């Protein structure tokens, strides 16, 4: 699950990022409102943790613009204020949940899990993602092939990349989109990282004797076919 944290208090943000990563979340951090809005509008995140009081642009302004741009990523609002009006304003503008600082990190983790369950219920999401004759079970680490009846284990980055390809089956995905989704904005990953992992996945598809393959679309990116 990829998260965006928009928070200007550096010490607090770094500690929270560390805690979230220990819970196996992938976290990108934006330190001001303008940067936060730019990343939120990419629509690559599963949830956004958004502080209200930010430099350059407030969290409420970010939330309003996200919803105006038809981006429905779940948002948990954070604030040091506890006034009822702040909560009402945030929720009325489209926030999904609200936490007042200081809070226990375990409570944030629980609310993130609840948001994930709610998304699944609302979308009536299937327990697997599939394209062609290959599929993966949600929460597992195996890639399956219906044609051959075989399966093979994927490591963390392989799983994230294959899941992204499966969710966009048949659509061209650029290298830049893959880097943002799998490695995150704040990364030193280069284009050859993508090529290496595409090569790994192709070898695993060959092992599975799958009819589905990863095609390179020259100068544009990759797609499942």
Secondary structure by P-SEA (a helix, b strand, c coil): cbbbbbccaaaaaaaaaaaaaaaccbbbbbccaaaaaaaaacccccccccccccccccaaaaaaaaaaaccccbbbbbcccccaaaaaaaaaacccccccccccaaaaaaaaaaaaaaaaaaaccccccccccccccccccbbbbccccbbbbbcaaaaaaaaaaaaaccccccaaaaaaacccccccccaaaaaaaaaaaaaaaaaacccbbbbbccccccccc
